[in-house]
Amino acid sequence: MAKSPKRLLVVEDNAHDARFVTRALSQTDDTLYIVHVTHADEAVARLEHEHFDYVLLDIKMPGIDGMELLQRIRSNEGTSVVPVIVLTSSTNPSDVLRSYKAGANAYSAKPSSLSGYRQFAEAFVRFWIENTLPPGGTMLHQ
Amino acid sequence: MTAFDEELVFKALYETFPDPVIILDAQRIIRSANPAALAQFGYAADAFIGQPARLIYADDSEYARRLHNRATNVDERIARTSTYSYVRRDGSTFSGHLRTTPLVDAGGRELALIGIIRDVSDLAKAVLERQQASDMLDAALDVMPEGFAIFDAEERLLVYNRAYITVCGPAGPLLRPGMTAEEILLLAQRAGHYPEALPGNPDWPAWVAHRLQDFRQPDNQPKIYRYADDRWLRVENIKTKDGNTVVLRVDVTELKRAELALERQRQELEHKNEALDQFTATVSHDLKAPLRHISMFSEMIEDELAAGNQHEVSASARHLRDSAKRMNRVIDSLLDYAQIAYQISTWSDVNLGEIVTDTLSVLGSHAREANVTFEVGALPKVQGDPELLRRLVQNLVGNAIKYRHPDRGAVVRVNGRTSGQQVELVVEDNGIGIDPRFATRIFEVFQRLHHDENTYDGTGIGLALAKRIAESHNGTIHLDTGFAEGARFVVTLPKRMRKTR
């Protein structure tokens, strides 16, 4: 599987949550390159200058919240099609709906166990990374 | 056939004439009366002839009126001016329309007066009844609280009631039948009767045109306009079949005010509901996060113990303890917040100056450490709960110290001023400031702008608490977004408390 490492931006203000998710993700796919930022402003700055294949986004953050950041990502030409996965503690249906309306590609509640995080990481890698087709329709691992 | 005897014919006519005929001499003595007159007045001929004319009039004033009318040669063709009240022998009265013809000699001297009295009792009664009905209607219209008027097809005022005069405001005393609807409207408008069309408002001609349009072609939908400063008028114009326009004006101020108050309450309630939703969501998030972490760190400890990874175990245990502490702090903050009633019950005089001095001494060591310069101006006195106000000041001054700028010496200024019934307390700093976008959110529970709890610790309850304290005093707090040097909070409190709400 010769491939350039996929780059993931994790936007998460809570240090513990960030630690759980990056740990589970790197244990599942060690080629994944993860950048963690704790603030929406930082995320905007990074997205402006660097390429990311995916964004993992928390909704409830100090200052600009995840929903507003998501809208910005979608309205910005360079990032308008980057897959954004919302990972948040809220299971409130209105938050789910709002996230999809704002342009989220997927929504997941934060797991409350380590195995839950592992399952999330597994699903993320299977669906978002292994399923990705390169341009022109050729399979990625050929 | 016998020859035509004119005298006989006139005699027969006189005898059979259906209306009473009475002939008076120059001394106003009855000289002759036809059978119809005798029958009408109920006298035998010998009891009637030779009597003065006064006999047949109901009373002196009626007779005086007759004499006056005769002296002034009133036009007897008009029933209204020549109808008198007559009395029969039995004392009963009737209305009679009197028409007279004098007999004059060659020298112009009056010899006699022939009077024909037509009984118009039925007619007079009908007229009287009509007048009474009309008076009754006028009286009813006048006591009606609704303004009522009728305009003819040329838009001229025909009738109007007392309430209509009132709703016309400054135009009311000038109302006269014959004025046009437009004249009345403009009179009131120019005098500033309609707040939506004050003379200085460039839109007034459009407003007047709109009102006239509704008068000329009413769509049968009542309209509500503001009038007389702060009142509301329901306007309804109705075209009748005969081409007139009936206008109805009802003062609906009370109704409208109740409606507006209801709407305001609805919005307030909606706002409170939203705030409650927000509060619940935030609280559950901030309580659930540390709980989740506790559960996961204990899971990690288990894993690491199984793997014999001693160093990681103690790190996870430390994180676990931190999460438990954090949860404890969140719960404490919530309790703090919940303890402040929406309306405080005990009021006393509070000297804000003393409270600030106390606060500065409490925060003294912290402030010295941070090398903060305080500039405190004169502060007013208010009424309130001293303990709560102390916490309000502590939170604001504490924040001002906490969010100081790393590159400049911190300056915290506390000032006050009184304007009218309001007291303002202003706390400003030269710190890192607050993005104006978050001017509202900062006052919500557990809203923090800084993720880095190591630099700026706290659960995000301080300003929510400050807001609740201000509001429990019927006051407000806001961030002055125009202040660029740092952050400036303005607390407004009523100088005196209203004891009841």
Chai-1 contact restraints between the chains, C-beta under 6 A:
chainA,res_idxA,chainB,res_idxB,connection_type,confidence,min_distance_angstrom,max_distance_angstrom,comment,restraint_id
A,D13,B,H451,contact,1.0,0.0,6.0,A-B,restraint_1
A,H16,B,H293,contact,1.0,0.0,6.0,A-B,restraint_2
A,T38,B,H451,contact,1.0,0.0,6.0,A-B,restraint_3
A,H39,B,H451,contact,1.0,0.0,6.0,A-B,restraint_4
A,K60,B,H285,contact,1.0,0.0,6.0,A-B,restraint_5
A,P62,B,R448,contact,1.0,0.0,6.0,A-B,restraint_6
A,P62,B,L449,contact,1.0,0.0,6.0,A-B,restraint_7
A,P62,B,H450,contact,1.0,0.0,6.0,A-B,restraint_8
A,P62,B,H451,contact,1.0,0.0,6.0,A-B,restraint_9
A,G63,B,L449,contact,1.0,0.0,6.0,A-B,restraint_10
A,S89,B,H285,contact,1.0,0.0,6.0,A-B,restraint_11
A,S89,B,K288,contact,1.0,0.0,6.0,A-B,restraint_12
A,S89,B,A289,contact,1.0,0.0,6.0,A-B,restraint_13
A,S112,B,R292,contact,1.0,0.0,6.0,A-B,restraint_14
A,S112,B,S295,contact,1.0,0.0,6.0,A-B,restraint_15
A,L114,B,M296,contact,1.0,0.0,6.0,A-B,restraint_16
A,L114,B,E299,contact,1.0,0.0,6.0,A-B,restraint_17
